[in-house]
């Protein structure tokens, strides 16, 4: 780990277990003596959390893909300024549940080919990638069943159905190849503790 901290992100389809793995990793690193900030997207700062309810709740067709890209970028900018960058500057480990790769997938591919627009806005307004990204790979049917089983209010993307989850899984795996230097793919189709052990081993190797 450098003096400027370490920025880790978790990615995956809905119901992949990445949020649980992010929490478990944060607990493990804290026990090892590291200062850890566990955060999420959309969200992670007061302004970004307000935007979160706009994009994750309500009818699936509530926003166009283009409008969503602008909302997610605005939330990410606030999150970056108020939470991520200050923590990294203090030498902390930042663990974020989703980041720009999710926008590349969900808004960039879900309803047309808007990846170029996502990347352009990212370059203009965000300008940084994680140091390490852990992709929790999950069977789409299993993931969707898990996600719908939560019966929460934030199910707008789950409501697009299995086709979207299958498309997102393929997209995330392609993204892992595109950014092979920072991506590590972890098989999420196993018990939680086995996945967590793999995640911990990967991260501790990166911190040496």
N, C-alpha and C positions, 0 to 999 in steps of 0.2 A: 504494500500500500504506500502511495506517495503522500507527501505532506498535504497535497490538495485533496485528499480523501479518495474514496472509491465509489463510483456510481454504478449500481447493479439494478437491472430491471428484469421483471418476470413477464413473459408473454404466453399466449395460448388462447384457444377457443373458450367459449363460455362453458363453465363446468369442468374445466381441466384440472382444477385443484391448485392453480397457481397462487391464489390469495392465501390459502392455508400454508403453502410452502414458503411464501414470503414471510409470514408470521413466524413459522418454525425456524427459518434461517436467522431472522432477527434475534430471536431468543437465544439461539445457539451462539451467535457472535457476541452478544452481550455477556454471556456466561464466560466467554473467553477473554473478556476485558475490553472489547471494542465499543466505541460510542457509535450507536446506530440510530438513524432516523428512518422509520418505516412509514411510507406514504403511498399514495395511490393516484391514479388518473382515470377519468377526470376527477379533479379534486386536489387535496393536499395543501390548499390555502383557502382562506375565507372566501375570496372571490371565485376561485375555481370550484369550490363546493357548491356555490349558488348556481353556477353553470351546469354542474353535474345533474341536478334535478331536471333541468331543461332538456338535456339530451338523452337521459336514460329512462325517463318516465313518459307515459302517454302512448298515443297511437304510433305504430311503426312508421306511418307516413307523415308524422307531425312536421318533420323538416325535410327539405331536399338535401341531397348529399353535399352540395356546395355550401349550403348554410351550416350544416354540421361541421364541415372542415373549418370554417371560420370560428365557430363556437369552441371547438376542441383546441384550436390554435390559441385563441384568447385565454382559455383556461390554462393551457400549458405554459404560456408566457408568464402569467401571474404566479403559477406554481414554481416555475424556474427562478423567478426573481425573489420570491418571498420565502421559499423553503429549500429548494435543492441547492442553489449556488451558495447561500450562506452556510449551509451544513458542510458542503464540500470544502469551502474556504477554511472552515474550522478543523479540517482533517477527519471528519466523520465518515462513516459508511452510510450511504443513502441506498435504501432498498425500495424500489418503486414498483407497485403493482400496475403494470401497463405504462407505456410511454409512446413515443412517436410511431413505433412499429405497428401499434394497434390502429392508429389513424391511417397509416399506409394501407392496411388491410381493410378495415371496416368501412372507411369512407373512400379510400382510393380504389377499391375493387368491387364493393358490394352492389353498387347500382350504376355501373359504368366504369370506364377507364379514366379515373381521375388521379392516378398515382402521380403524374407530373405536377399537377396543381398542389398536391399535398407536399411533395418534395420542395417545390419552389417556396411555398409559405414557410416550411420548416427552415430552409436556408436563410430566409429573410428575417424571421422572427424568433427562432430558437437557436439554431447554429451549433448544436452539440449533440453527440450521440452518447449512449452509455459506454462505460468501460467494458462491461460484460452483460450479456443478455442470456437468460435461461429460458428456453422455450419448453414448456411442459406439453409434450405431444400426447394427444388423447383421441380415442375413437370418437367421431362426431356424434353418433347416436347415444353413446354412453354419456358424453359431456352434456348434451342437450337435456337428457333425462335428469341428470344431476341438477342442472341449472333451473329447470322448470320445477323440480321438487322443492326448491327453496321457497317458492311461493311468495316472493318479495315484490316490492313495487317497481324495482329496477329491472324490468324484463322486456324492454322495448326491442332490443336486438334479438333476444331469444325468440320473440314472437315472429321474426322473419322465417323461422322454421329450419328444418334439417338441411335444406339445400345451401343456405348461407353458411352453416357450420362446416359443411363439407368443403365448400369453396374457401373458407377461411383457413381450414387446416392445410389444404394444399398450398395456399398462399403463404402461410407462415413458414412451411418447410422450404418453399422456394426462397423466401427472404433469408432464412438461415444459411442458404448456400450463397446468396448474394453478399451477405455480410459475414462470411465465414470466420473472419478474424475475431469477432466479438460474440458470436452466437455459440451456445452449447445446447444441443437437443437432448432432453431427458424423457425417457419413456414414462408417461404418467398412468399407464394402464396397469399399475401395480398398487400394492398397499402403500399407504401414506408414509410409513417409516422407511421403507426401501427407497422411495423417491427422495425423501428428505436426506438420507445418507449420501446418495449420489450428488444431490445439490450441494451439500456441505463440503464434500470432497472436492468438487469442481471449484467452489469459491475459495477454499483454503489454499488450493494450488495457485490460484490467481493472485492471492495476497502475499505469497512468498517473495 
